[in-house]
Amino acid sequence: MSNLTAAGTFSLAGHPVHRMGYGAMQLAGPGVFGPPRDRDAAIAVLREAVASGVNHIDTSDFYGPHITNQLIREALHPYPDDLMIVTKVGAVRGEDGAWLPAMEPEDIERGVHDNLRNLGVDVLDVVNVRIMGSVHAPAEGSIERQVAALAELQYRGLVRHIGLSNVTSAQVAEAQGIAPIVCVQNHYNLIQREDDALIDELAGKGIAYVPFFPLGGFTPIQSSALSRVARIIGATPMQVALAWLLHRAPNILLIPGTSSLGHLRENMQAAQLSLPGTVRAELDAMGNVNGRQPAATR
């Protein structure tokens, strides 16, 4: 059994959560569409994650669609008092599985009600507005209408806290002028470092940063240097990549996803992995972005 306390906690919407969480996206079928190949296995993964100490689960009703939230409800409802379920709105799925923007106020309200119904709750802990800029990168532009629509639902008591996904620093600032923002979920990992400055900016404000695709997503991180470092310290490459993120900044919360109990256990063990200074320096150097040295890890 893993010990998630080794990685510490961070306050998410005023609740201390273990920094190693779980992302439910991969519980749906291939391409995050349709039912899982093995429903019982998906239920088992969710239950073991929580039994291991996970109290931060990331999901969305457009995963499946509806599938992951229904699985979470079946596996975990009634939910533990300390469990934070963070969901997101801003997209829907086409009949062919395409990811389609759903950014109008009525789309956002419909998405909130979908999440409420399928999770089986009266109010959502945290809802991220997923801005559909580029596929996995933000694009500048006002997000006032989307955040204001979610703030109205917060005022009506359907949403406790608001987060953002796939956004820039300027968009975070714009959103904060409308409502308090408790977390930002962007694409970031050992290789993808474009958000280095934003992570540090949010850390100074006490806002959680939640990297999506912390292990590379649909194309897992592959590096001979990473594999060599992992062999030296007796861990798997993916454990090292997760441990590096935990060392990167205290406000980073991880949500690695998997539909495998074996991979879940492997990911959870990364919370206990210590990285010597020389190893961290070598890993830091792997993420140079356009010739720039990344921010020092802490």
C-alpha beads as a LAMMPS data file, in Angstrom:
LAMMPS data file: protein, C-alpha beads

298 atoms
297 bonds

1 atom types
1 bond types

-500.0 500.0 xlo xhi
-500.0 500.0 ylo yhi
-500.0 500.0 zlo zhi

Masses

1 110.0

Atoms # bond

1 1 1 0.000 0.000 0.000
2 1 1 1.342 3.413 -0.938
3 1 1 1.839 6.247 1.531
4 1 1 0.507 9.402 -0.092
5 1 1 1.343 11.538 2.943
6 1 1 5.013 11.484 1.911
7 1 1 4.243 13.997 -0.852
8 1 1 2.386 16.324 1.498
9 1 1 -0.872 18.168 0.951
10 1 1 -2.002 21.414 -0.653
11 1 1 -5.154 23.409 -0.053
12 1 1 -7.687 22.985 -2.847
13 1 1 -10.671 25.266 -2.323
14 1 1 -9.822 25.417 1.378
15 1 1 -9.552 21.638 1.771
16 1 1 -6.160 19.948 2.270
17 1 1 -5.828 17.229 -0.357
18 1 1 -3.023 14.770 -0.930
19 1 1 -0.864 15.992 -3.788
20 1 1 -1.179 12.609 -5.511
21 1 1 -4.720 12.329 -6.846
22 1 1 -6.415 10.364 -9.590
23 1 1 -7.772 11.278 -13.034
24 1 1 -10.780 9.269 -14.204
25 1 1 -10.576 9.973 -17.951
26 1 1 -9.071 6.614 -18.904
27 1 1 -11.896 4.680 -17.262
28 1 1 -14.056 5.194 -20.351
29 1 1 -13.630 3.160 -23.522
30 1 1 -11.017 3.648 -26.248
31 1 1 -10.600 7.302 -27.170
32 1 1 -12.397 8.241 -23.923
33 1 1 -15.617 7.201 -25.669
34 1 1 -18.159 4.587 -24.731
35 1 1 -18.084 2.094 -21.864
36 1 1 -14.927 0.478 -20.483
37 1 1 -13.889 -2.946 -21.681
38 1 1 -14.076 -4.182 -18.082
39 1 1 -16.542 -2.307 -15.861
40 1 1 -15.661 -4.321 -12.755
41 1 1 -11.988 -3.442 -13.189
42 1 1 -12.848 0.264 -13.507
43 1 1 -14.849 0.117 -10.284
44 1 1 -11.971 -1.668 -8.552
45 1 1 -9.477 1.022 -9.629
46 1 1 -11.649 3.798 -8.200
47 1 1 -12.159 2.006 -4.914
48 1 1 -8.492 1.177 -4.500
49 1 1 -7.478 4.762 -5.318
50 1 1 -9.636 6.076 -2.475
51 1 1 -8.562 3.243 -0.151
52 1 1 -4.941 4.268 -0.877
53 1 1 -5.635 7.779 0.412
54 1 1 -6.612 9.638 -2.778
55 1 1 -9.002 12.454 -1.862
56 1 1 -8.869 14.407 -5.135
57 1 1 -10.479 12.890 -8.229
58 1 1 -10.630 14.654 -11.582
59 1 1 -13.439 13.872 -14.012
60 1 1 -15.915 15.331 -16.500
61 1 1 -19.302 14.348 -17.809
62 1 1 -17.946 14.574 -21.370
63 1 1 -15.681 11.607 -20.627
64 1 1 -17.602 8.762 -22.208
65 1 1 -19.792 10.869 -22.321
66 1 1 -21.377 10.313 -18.892
67 1 1 -19.456 7.056 -18.371
68 1 1 -16.772 8.093 -15.887
69 1 1 -19.165 10.015 -13.653
70 1 1 -21.541 7.062 -13.577
71 1 1 -18.646 4.781 -12.648
72 1 1 -17.537 7.152 -9.884
73 1 1 -21.058 7.213 -8.496
74 1 1 -21.383 3.423 -8.610
75 1 1 -17.985 2.869 -6.992
76 1 1 -17.882 5.589 -4.345
77 1 1 -21.329 7.032 -3.552
78 1 1 -22.051 8.035 -0.817
79 1 1 -18.761 9.873 -1.058
80 1 1 -16.233 10.162 1.778
81 1 1 -16.454 13.519 3.550
82 1 1 -12.881 14.463 2.588
83 1 1 -13.154 13.534 -1.119
84 1 1 -12.910 16.464 -3.553
85 1 1 -14.364 15.674 -6.962
86 1 1 -13.265 18.211 -9.564
87 1 1 -15.125 18.195 -12.855
88 1 1 -15.144 20.367 -15.967
89 1 1 -17.446 21.848 -18.574
90 1 1 -16.843 23.462 -21.946
91 1 1 -17.050 20.563 -24.398
92 1 1 -19.375 17.821 -25.611
93 1 1 -18.805 14.668 -27.630
94 1 1 -20.028 14.112 -31.159
95 1 1 -21.641 10.849 -32.204
96 1 1 -18.281 9.863 -33.711
97 1 1 -16.442 10.676 -30.471
98 1 1 -15.223 14.091 -31.653
99 1 1 -14.444 16.705 -28.990
100 1 1 -16.686 19.703 -29.724
101 1 1 -16.646 23.121 -28.026
102 1 1 -19.656 23.879 -25.822
103 1 1 -18.813 27.331 -24.554
104 1 1 -22.076 29.260 -24.547
105 1 1 -23.698 30.029 -21.166
106 1 1 -26.498 27.566 -21.869
107 1 1 -23.900 24.893 -22.708
108 1 1 -22.124 25.512 -19.421
109 1 1 -25.369 25.293 -17.440
110 1 1 -26.308 22.058 -19.224
111 1 1 -22.858 20.647 -18.487
112 1 1 -23.177 21.464 -14.790
113 1 1 -26.558 19.734 -14.611
114 1 1 -25.156 16.686 -16.439
115 1 1 -22.356 16.429 -13.874
116 1 1 -24.757 16.861 -10.950
117 1 1 -27.079 14.154 -12.234
118 1 1 -24.483 11.542 -13.111
119 1 1 -22.362 12.081 -9.984
120 1 1 -25.500 12.002 -7.849
121 1 1 -24.864 15.217 -5.928
122 1 1 -26.756 18.452 -5.279
123 1 1 -23.688 20.689 -5.592
124 1 1 -20.344 20.250 -7.346
125 1 1 -17.140 20.785 -5.323
126 1 1 -15.098 22.408 -8.092
127 1 1 -15.924 22.988 -11.760
128 1 1 -13.218 23.905 -14.254
129 1 1 -14.150 25.918 -17.326
130 1 1 -12.282 24.112 -20.113
131 1 1 -11.376 26.765 -22.685
132 1 1 -11.181 25.239 -26.149
133 1 1 -8.209 27.160 -27.538
134 1 1 -5.812 24.859 -29.322
135 1 1 -6.272 21.178 -28.597
136 1 1 -3.768 21.001 -25.741
137 1 1 -2.559 24.603 -25.550
138 1 1 -4.291 27.844 -24.587
139 1 1 -4.986 30.717 -26.948
140 1 1 -5.423 34.309 -25.841
141 1 1 -8.893 35.822 -25.839
142 1 1 -11.546 36.906 -23.385
143 1 1 -13.177 34.190 -21.260
144 1 1 -15.473 36.620 -19.431
145 1 1 -18.739 35.105 -20.722
146 1 1 -17.782 31.556 -19.742
147 1 1 -16.553 32.433 -16.264
148 1 1 -19.530 34.732 -15.627
149 1 1 -21.910 31.918 -16.610
150 1 1 -20.257 29.561 -14.119
151 1 1 -20.201 32.284 -11.448
152 1 1 -23.969 32.620 -11.857
153 1 1 -24.360 28.890 -11.228
154 1 1 -22.115 29.290 -8.183
155 1 1 -24.399 32.069 -6.928
156 1 1 -27.363 29.709 -7.391
157 1 1 -25.684 27.115 -5.168
158 1 1 -24.938 24.485 -7.827
159 1 1 -21.152 24.990 -7.778
160 1 1 -18.961 25.639 -4.740
161 1 1 -15.710 26.682 -6.426
162 1 1 -14.470 27.627 -9.891
163 1 1 -11.324 26.548 -11.714
164 1 1 -9.923 27.030 -15.203
165 1 1 -8.418 24.699 -17.780
166 1 1 -6.286 25.395 -20.862
167 1 1 -5.749 29.074 -20.055
168 1 1 -3.101 31.776 -20.101
169 1 1 -1.908 34.036 -17.298
170 1 1 -3.955 36.924 -18.724
171 1 1 -7.079 34.765 -18.743
172 1 1 -6.493 33.755 -15.117
173 1 1 -6.295 37.440 -14.203
174 1 1 -9.482 38.205 -16.134
175 1 1 -11.315 35.358 -14.422
176 1 1 -10.147 36.451 -10.966
177 1 1 -11.831 39.775 -11.615
178 1 1 -15.132 37.900 -11.876
179 1 1 -14.870 35.163 -9.228
180 1 1 -12.231 33.531 -7.001
181 1 1 -10.238 30.881 -8.903
182 1 1 -9.060 27.862 -6.893
183 1 1 -7.154 25.847 -9.512
184 1 1 -5.750 25.870 -13.037
185 1 1 -5.467 22.716 -15.112
186 1 1 -3.091 22.993 -18.079
187 1 1 -0.820 20.754 -20.152
188 1 1 2.490 20.328 -18.326
189 1 1 4.958 17.529 -17.657
190 1 1 8.672 16.719 -17.538
191 1 1 9.017 17.516 -21.250
192 1 1 6.246 20.070 -21.804
193 1 1 7.318 23.129 -19.777
194 1 1 5.575 26.120 -21.351
195 1 1 3.780 26.920 -18.080
196 1 1 6.850 27.299 -15.861
197 1 1 6.189 30.989 -15.176
198 1 1 2.460 30.450 -14.636
199 1 1 3.080 27.716 -12.063
200 1 1 5.261 30.038 -10.016
201 1 1 2.769 32.889 -10.375
202 1 1 -0.076 30.690 -9.092
203 1 1 2.068 29.321 -6.252
204 1 1 2.521 32.866 -5.010
205 1 1 -1.263 33.261 -4.935
206 1 1 -1.958 29.936 -3.237
207 1 1 -3.745 28.572 -6.310
208 1 1 -3.396 24.896 -7.175
209 1 1 -1.868 23.947 -10.533
210 1 1 -3.032 20.583 -11.885
211 1 1 -1.084 19.315 -14.915
212 1 1 -3.099 17.320 -17.380
213 1 1 -1.210 14.633 -19.288
214 1 1 1.445 14.500 -16.519
215 1 1 2.857 11.373 -18.180
216 1 1 2.418 12.562 -21.766
217 1 1 -1.216 11.570 -22.305
218 1 1 -2.045 9.523 -25.375
219 1 1 1.654 9.539 -26.306
220 1 1 3.522 8.639 -23.096
221 1 1 6.825 10.340 -22.372
222 1 1 9.727 8.420 -23.864
223 1 1 13.324 9.384 -23.174
224 1 1 16.504 7.375 -22.969
225 1 1 17.795 9.839 -20.355
226 1 1 14.644 9.367 -18.251
227 1 1 14.926 5.587 -18.514
228 1 1 18.586 5.696 -17.488
229 1 1 17.841 7.874 -14.452
230 1 1 15.011 5.545 -13.466
231 1 1 17.329 2.535 -13.571
232 1 1 19.859 4.314 -11.389
233 1 1 17.375 5.054 -8.607
234 1 1 15.420 1.803 -8.935
235 1 1 12.118 3.203 -10.163
236 1 1 10.092 3.179 -13.363
237 1 1 10.386 6.085 -15.823
238 1 1 6.769 7.099 -15.146
239 1 1 7.357 7.126 -11.382
240 1 1 10.340 9.408 -11.902
241 1 1 8.314 11.730 -14.159
242 1 1 5.586 12.000 -11.507
243 1 1 8.083 12.503 -8.686
244 1 1 9.738 15.314 -10.647
245 1 1 6.402 17.110 -10.874
246 1 1 5.883 16.788 -7.116
247 1 1 9.332 18.332 -6.589
248 1 1 8.706 21.090 -9.139
249 1 1 6.433 23.289 -7.011
250 1 1 4.377 22.867 -3.825
251 1 1 1.100 23.892 -5.510
252 1 1 1.223 21.104 -8.111
253 1 1 -1.475 18.466 -7.632
254 1 1 -1.179 15.310 -9.703
255 1 1 -4.036 13.403 -11.328
256 1 1 -2.415 10.535 -13.274
257 1 1 -5.079 8.367 -14.834
258 1 1 -5.208 4.657 -15.538
259 1 1 -7.699 1.827 -15.877
260 1 1 -5.175 -0.706 -14.517
261 1 1 -4.757 -1.619 -10.860
262 1 1 -1.087 -2.348 -11.503
263 1 1 -0.450 1.069 -13.021
264 1 1 -2.487 2.736 -10.276
265 1 1 -0.272 1.160 -7.604
266 1 1 2.853 2.147 -9.530
267 1 1 1.677 5.745 -9.830
268 1 1 0.766 5.993 -6.158
269 1 1 4.225 4.794 -5.130
270 1 1 5.749 7.821 -6.874
271 1 1 4.532 9.918 -3.923
272 1 1 7.244 8.303 -1.801
273 1 1 10.061 8.610 -4.338
274 1 1 12.938 10.873 -3.332
275 1 1 15.006 12.436 -6.109
276 1 1 18.632 13.306 -5.260
277 1 1 19.769 16.767 -6.272
278 1 1 21.952 15.478 -9.113
279 1 1 19.026 13.506 -10.530
280 1 1 16.709 16.496 -10.324
281 1 1 19.269 18.669 -12.123
282 1 1 19.496 16.131 -14.930
283 1 1 15.725 15.924 -15.204
284 1 1 15.445 19.727 -15.182
285 1 1 17.741 19.870 -18.189
286 1 1 15.463 17.566 -20.188
287 1 1 12.772 20.205 -20.419
288 1 1 14.496 23.104 -22.133
289 1 1 11.821 24.934 -24.087
290 1 1 12.984 26.704 -27.234
291 1 1 16.481 26.845 -25.794
292 1 1 15.350 28.329 -22.462
293 1 1 16.415 26.718 -19.217
294 1 1 13.342 25.783 -17.152
295 1 1 12.744 27.223 -13.716
296 1 1 14.620 25.497 -10.943
297 1 1 12.717 22.786 -9.146
298 1 1 12.052 23.053 -5.466

Bonds

1 1 1 2
2 1 2 3
3 1 3 4
4 1 4 5
5 1 5 6
6 1 6 7
7 1 7 8
8 1 8 9
9 1 9 10
10 1 10 11
11 1 11 12
12 1 12 13
13 1 13 14
14 1 14 15
15 1 15 16
16 1 16 17
17 1 17 18
18 1 18 19
19 1 19 20
20 1 20 21
21 1 21 22
22 1 22 23
23 1 23 24
24 1 24 25
25 1 25 26
26 1 26 27
27 1 27 28
28 1 28 29
29 1 29 30
30 1 30 31
31 1 31 32
32 1 32 33
33 1 33 34
34 1 34 35
35 1 35 36
36 1 36 37
37 1 37 38
38 1 38 39
39 1 39 40
40 1 40 41
41 1 41 42
42 1 42 43
43 1 43 44
44 1 44 45
45 1 45 46
46 1 46 47
47 1 47 48
48 1 48 49
49 1 49 50
50 1 50 51
51 1 51 52
52 1 52 53
53 1 53 54
54 1 54 55
55 1 55 56
56 1 56 57
57 1 57 58
58 1 58 59
59 1 59 60
60 1 60 61
61 1 61 62
62 1 62 63
63 1 63 64
64 1 64 65
65 1 65 66
66 1 66 67
67 1 67 68
68 1 68 69
69 1 69 70
70 1 70 71
71 1 71 72
72 1 72 73
73 1 73 74
74 1 74 75
75 1 75 76
76 1 76 77
77 1 77 78
78 1 78 79
79 1 79 80
80 1 80 81
81 1 81 82
82 1 82 83
83 1 83 84
84 1 84 85
85 1 85 86
86 1 86 87
87 1 87 88
88 1 88 89
89 1 89 90
90 1 90 91
91 1 91 92
92 1 92 93
93 1 93 94
94 1 94 95
95 1 95 96
96 1 96 97
97 1 97 98
98 1 98 99
99 1 99 100
100 1 100 101
101 1 101 102
102 1 102 103
103 1 103 104
104 1 104 105
105 1 105 106
106 1 106 107
107 1 107 108
108 1 108 109
109 1 109 110
110 1 110 111
111 1 111 112
112 1 112 113
113 1 113 114
114 1 114 115
115 1 115 116
116 1 116 117
117 1 117 118
118 1 118 119
119 1 119 120
120 1 120 121
121 1 121 122
122 1 122 123
123 1 123 124
124 1 124 125
125 1 125 126
126 1 126 127
127 1 127 128
128 1 128 129
129 1 129 130
130 1 130 131
131 1 131 132
132 1 132 133
133 1 133 134
134 1 134 135
135 1 135 136
136 1 136 137
137 1 137 138
138 1 138 139
139 1 139 140
140 1 140 141
141 1 141 142
142 1 142 143
143 1 143 144
144 1 144 145
145 1 145 146
146 1 146 147
147 1 147 148
148 1 148 149
149 1 149 150
150 1 150 151
151 1 151 152
152 1 152 153
153 1 153 154
154 1 154 155
155 1 155 156
156 1 156 157
157 1 157 158
158 1 158 159
159 1 159 160
160 1 160 161
161 1 161 162
162 1 162 163
163 1 163 164
164 1 164 165
165 1 165 166
166 1 166 167
167 1 167 168
168 1 168 169
169 1 169 170
170 1 170 171
171 1 171 172
172 1 172 173
173 1 173 174
174 1 174 175
175 1 175 176
176 1 176 177
177 1 177 178
178 1 178 179
179 1 179 180
180 1 180 181
181 1 181 182
182 1 182 183
183 1 183 184
184 1 184 185
185 1 185 186
186 1 186 187
187 1 187 188
188 1 188 189
189 1 189 190
190 1 190 191
191 1 191 192
192 1 192 193
193 1 193 194
194 1 194 195
195 1 195 196
196 1 196 197
197 1 197 198
198 1 198 199
199 1 199 200
200 1 200 201
201 1 201 202
202 1 202 203
203 1 203 204
204 1 204 205
205 1 205 206
206 1 206 207
207 1 207 208
208 1 208 209
209 1 209 210
210 1 210 211
211 1 211 212
212 1 212 213
213 1 213 214
214 1 214 215
215 1 215 216
216 1 216 217
217 1 217 218
218 1 218 219
219 1 219 220
220 1 220 221
221 1 221 222
222 1 222 223
223 1 223 224
224 1 224 225
225 1 225 226
226 1 226 227
227 1 227 228
228 1 228 229
229 1 229 230
230 1 230 231
231 1 231 232
232 1 232 233
233 1 233 234
234 1 234 235
235 1 235 236
236 1 236 237
237 1 237 238
238 1 238 239
239 1 239 240
240 1 240 241
241 1 241 242
242 1 242 243
243 1 243 244
244 1 244 245
245 1 245 246
246 1 246 247
247 1 247 248
248 1 248 249
249 1 249 250
250 1 250 251
251 1 251 252
252 1 252 253
253 1 253 254
254 1 254 255
255 1 255 256
256 1 256 257
257 1 257 258
258 1 258 259
259 1 259 260
260 1 260 261
261 1 261 262
262 1 262 263
263 1 263 264
264 1 264 265
265 1 265 266
266 1 266 267
267 1 267 268
268 1 268 269
269 1 269 270
270 1 270 271
271 1 271 272
272 1 272 273
273 1 273 274
274 1 274 275
275 1 275 276
276 1 276 277
277 1 277 278
278 1 278 279
279 1 279 280
280 1 280 281
281 1 281 282
282 1 282 283
283 1 283 284
284 1 284 285
285 1 285 286
286 1 286 287
287 1 287 288
288 1 288 289
289 1 289 290
290 1 290 291
291 1 291 292
292 1 292 293
293 1 293 294
294 1 294 295
295 1 295 296
296 1 296 297
297 1 297 298
